[in-house]
């Protein structure tokens, strides 16, 4: 991994949110990940992960959250193109979601309804990626 950056970081406290009597809120993240291989440098990959919560800003949820994290990876070329893409995708998911989870907790801790602790994210197929030529 070469670097990790946030390309979007938005946390909005919902006016009129009424916490449930038990104090719990339904936080359902929508996660997506994309991994793209650089056609000019076949060993370089850019991964982008986005997490969206309460996109429509419904008052049943305390926040509307939209986070996007990008990470740049470089492989050593010792694996097939398919294996490299799979390995980068698995690592990108772990790195990017971890960064998003930490940022959401930090940002919401400074908001009126308190911190949001995101749970685990499970990477499921199909994995979005761009096709590219095989390594030679």
C-alpha positions as CSV (number, residue, x, y, z in Angstrom):
1,X,0.0,0.0,0.0
2,X,1.3,3.4,-0.9
3,X,-1.3,5.8,0.5
4,X,-4.8,6.2,1.8
5,X,-6.9,9.4,1.4
6,X,-10.5,10.5,2.0
7,X,-12.2,11.8,-1.1
8,X,-15.4,12.4,0.7
9,X,-16.2,12.9,4.4
10,X,-19.7,14.1,5.2
11,X,-21.5,13.7,8.5
12,X,-24.7,15.6,9.0
13,X,-26.7,15.5,12.3
14,X,-30.4,15.2,11.5
15,X,-32.6,17.9,12.9
16,X,-35.7,16.5,14.5
17,X,-34.1,13.2,15.2
18,X,-36.0,11.6,18.1
19,X,-33.9,8.9,19.8
20,X,-35.7,5.6,20.4
21,X,-36.8,5.0,24.0
22,X,-34.0,2.4,24.4
23,X,-31.5,4.9,23.1
24,X,-30.5,2.7,20.1
25,X,-30.6,3.9,16.5
26,X,-30.8,1.7,13.4
27,X,-27.5,2.3,11.6
28,X,-27.4,0.3,8.3
29,X,-24.3,1.1,6.2
30,X,-24.4,0.6,2.4
31,X,-20.8,-0.3,1.4
32,X,-19.4,-0.5,-2.1
33,X,-15.8,-1.0,-3.3
34,X,-14.2,-0.7,-6.7
35,X,-10.6,-1.7,-7.6
36,X,-9.1,-0.4,-10.9
37,X,-5.8,-1.4,-12.4
38,X,-3.7,1.4,-13.9
39,X,-3.4,0.5,-17.6
40,X,-0.1,2.4,-17.9
41,X,1.4,0.7,-14.8
42,X,-0.1,-2.8,-14.5
43,X,1.3,-3.4,-11.0
44,X,-0.6,-0.3,-9.6
45,X,-4.1,-0.5,-8.4
46,X,-6.5,2.2,-7.0
47,X,-9.2,1.1,-4.7
48,X,-12.2,3.2,-3.7
49,X,-14.6,2.3,-1.0
50,X,-17.8,4.2,-0.1
51,X,-20.0,3.9,2.9
52,X,-23.4,5.6,3.0
53,X,-25.7,5.7,6.0
54,X,-29.2,7.2,5.9
55,X,-28.7,8.8,2.5
56,X,-32.2,10.3,2.5
57,X,-31.6,11.9,5.9
58,X,-34.7,10.3,7.5
59,X,-35.3,11.6,11.1
60,X,-35.4,8.0,12.4
61,X,-31.6,8.0,12.1
62,X,-29.3,10.4,14.0
63,X,-27.0,11.2,11.1
64,X,-26.7,11.1,7.3
65,X,-23.2,9.9,6.5
66,X,-21.3,9.7,3.2
67,X,-17.7,8.6,3.4
68,X,-15.4,7.7,0.5
69,X,-11.8,6.4,1.0
70,X,-9.2,5.7,-1.7
71,X,-6.1,3.7,-1.4
72,X,-3.2,3.1,-3.8
73,X,-1.6,-0.3,-3.9
74,X,1.4,-1.7,-5.8
75,X,2.1,-5.4,-6.3
76,X,5.3,-7.1,-7.0
77,X,4.1,-8.9,-10.2
78,X,4.8,-12.4,-8.8
79,X,1.1,-13.5,-9.0
80,X,-1.3,-13.8,-11.9
81,X,-3.4,-10.7,-12.7
82,X,-6.5,-12.3,-11.2
83,X,-4.7,-13.3,-8.0
84,X,-3.2,-9.8,-7.6
85,X,-6.6,-8.2,-8.1
86,X,-8.2,-10.5,-5.5
87,X,-5.4,-9.8,-3.0
88,X,-5.6,-6.1,-3.5
89,X,-9.4,-6.1,-3.2
90,X,-9.3,-8.0,0.1
91,X,-6.6,-5.7,1.5
92,X,-8.3,-2.6,0.2
93,X,-11.5,-3.6,1.8
94,X,-9.8,-4.0,5.2
95,X,-7.8,-0.8,5.0
96,X,-10.5,1.5,3.6
97,X,-13.3,0.2,5.8
98,X,-11.1,0.5,8.8
99,X,-10.2,4.1,8.0
100,X,-13.9,4.9,7.3
101,X,-15.0,3.2,10.6
102,X,-12.4,5.2,12.6
103,X,-13.3,8.5,10.9
104,X,-17.0,8.0,11.4
105,X,-16.5,7.3,15.1
106,X,-14.3,10.3,15.6
107,X,-16.6,12.7,13.6
108,X,-19.8,11.6,15.2
109,X,-18.3,11.7,18.7
110,X,-18.3,15.5,18.3
111,X,-21.9,15.6,17.1
112,X,-25.1,16.1,19.2
113,X,-26.3,12.4,19.2
114,X,-23.0,10.8,20.1
115,X,-20.6,8.5,18.4
116,X,-21.5,5.8,15.9
117,X,-19.4,2.6,16.0
118,X,-19.7,0.8,12.8
119,X,-19.6,-3.0,12.9
120,X,-17.9,-5.3,10.6
121,X,-18.1,-5.2,6.8
122,X,-18.1,-8.4,4.9
123,X,-16.7,-8.4,1.4
124,X,-19.0,-10.4,-0.8
125,X,-18.8,-11.3,-4.5
126,X,-19.1,-10.0,-7.1
127,X,-16.2,-7.7,-6.7
128,X,-16.3,-4.6,-8.9
129,X,-13.1,-4.1,-10.9
130,X,-11.9,-3.1,-14.2
131,X,-10.6,-5.7,-16.7
132,X,-7.0,-5.4,-17.7
133,X,-4.4,-7.4,-19.7
134,X,-2.6,-10.3,-18.1
135,X,0.8,-9.8,-16.6
136,X,3.5,-11.1,-18.8
